[in-house]
Amino acid sequence: MASNDIPLSDILIPSRAAAKRARAAFGRQLSSSPEPDTPPKRKSTKRRKSAVSAVDSTKTVANFPTESAHSGPVSSEAIHPPAPLPRRPASHSRLPQSFTSSENEEEDSRWKCFNGQLVWVRIRRSGEPVWNETEESKEESFWWPGGILRGSLQRGPVHVLLFGRISPGAKTDISLPTPTESYILSMKTNNESLRFSAQNFRLPDVAPEIDEFPPKKVEDGAGREVPRGGRKNDFWKPPPPDPMLDVPGELVLSLEKKGRTEYWPAKVEEYIPPSKRTAKPRYRLLFLDDAMLSVERSMFYTTGEDGFYSCKLGKFDSGDSKIADNVDADIDESELTRGPSPIPEIPPPTNFGKLSIRQQFSYVKPVVKAVLNDRYPPAKDRHDAFMKGGIIRRALRKEAPGKGELNAREVTELGLVLNWWVLRDERYAKKLSSTWQASISVSDPPDDQAQAELSELSGRVQPTADSTNAAVISTHHQDARAQSVLSDLTDVVTPPPSEVTTCGEMLHSERTGHHEQERHRGCEAYEALTQLERIEYCQLVLLHESILQLLLWRSEERTSLKILDDNEEKHLHEIAFKMSEQMDWVVEIERLREAGQKRRQQKAGPPPMSMGGTRSRPKMSSSVRN
């Protein structure tokens, strides 16, 4: 054992002395803190091995007398004072590991603004506060200690400096606009005890195991429940809406109430998520009588479900004549194009919608001419997309432009009038070529003059991939019309019987070059198209624009025949596009249901014939029994 003349202060490790001095400093802060707390109890430390230059390295600290056995207190002059520590709250003697003397000087300087009011702030790992109840269940959160730099718990805004960083890169100071108990609390309770400890300061993001007993409440030292997320419902998330539904806007057939058997046209307006686990999701539907009802998903059918076409439909009046919207009805094209072209009147009549389609189209002609010449900016994107061809043109074919308040018959008539005005007799070149060839007898070969005329006419139609497709479509024109109005108009229009006389007369009419039979000319790109491509251009580009312009005239948004400046035309075009997306959805539901029923009947084929049976009880197929 070393000589007793060696002072004890020379043996103590400097870090041990620094720790003692730090505890004493925290004790003094505790006595002067605005929120007094009992100083931490001094704990006896275990004797540990210490290497001192004046003592043999094999001897331990146990060989020396402990501090309690010392005859007197250690002389303060003999112990070197540690570096001065910044004043920190005494109640946080156990600070986070990241909050050590290695913090930068900038963070230490902010402590000079600390007013001494200690708080708990509810934050995430990023250091962001948890603001409301909906955020609580998304991820874990923590009650983290801090000090108020500006403001108070009674009045906001409050600027809080956090004690250390909860994670690398996390914020160390936050601003709270309004102090509420959901995310900021005082450090101590009324009985001077800390609200949280290492056991309850963390609120997990996963729900604990659920048993038959209610979850245990988290209480502070005063016995009051601490605001925090529930242990069951707060971690439950409501299911999302049906991904197969278009919300809002999905057209459906729905029951009004459970137990009813009749379905009614409706449109999905809103998804209503359940408020608890036991509740079911609901949808707010707009019915044809403008009633808004909330129903469950099992109470309605969409167009993709078989029940949409087989359910019992309630009796109602859609307010639109089925004859006006019947695409199967025969339309006499000669009646639409007979006589001189009408001259538009300015201002247009108040009953513009009551005019014939040909009269209404006369107001649209200036815009159609501008589109043909590539001089109408609002339609340039669609014009250029068609001219590029390939995949981009095929994308235009797949689109289903809206028709707004126009019914299917009006759109069909508009397409016929448009084709006649733009293309004239070029609409019939393909049909005429086939008629001419069929009229020639195999036994009587044509003379040289007739052969030359046939070659001249046939050469006007170039055999391209698009023309082949259009020719196939034309052979099924009547059947395709029942399926889609806009897709019908991409077909090659066949001339009415009254206009097909003899081939010689038709050729003679073409040779005369009468102005009524000449098509309109367009820009260079349009003139480079084949004849069948020009027909398709009319339906994919010009018809779309004609519908938009017709809606503008009907709604009195457009009052001038002349083309306006680019900004005004763009504004009108946007208005027209919105109007084209609006539709009488009740009529649309009727049309979709009827079209779907026809397709299903065609797939099913004729009903099976009875193969036998008796007069008293004939056999019945399973489809009949069901």
BELHUSUL-V348897 format. One record per helix or strand. SS is the DSSP state (A for helix, B for strand). FROM is the first residue (numbers start at 1). TO is the last residue. Records with the same first field share a line. If there is no record, write none. Layout:
SS=FROM-TO ; FROM-TO
This chain:
A=8-11 ; 14-32 ; 61-63 ; 90-92 ; 105-113 ; 133-136 ; 297-299 ; 307-310 ; 333-337 ; 352-354 ; 357-361 ; 365-372 ; 377-388 ; 390-398 ; 408-439 ; 448-458 ; 465-475 ; 477-481 ; 485-488 ; 497-499 ; 503-512 ; 515-517 ; 524-527 ; 531-554 ; 566-581 ; 585-604 ; 622-625
B=118-123 ; 129-129 ; 141-150 ; 158-162 ; 173-176 ; 184-186 ; 188-188 ; 194-194 ; 202-203 ; 219-219 ; 225-225 ; 251-254 ; 263-272 ; 282-287 ; 292-296 ; 300-302 ; 313-313 ; 613-613 ; 618-618
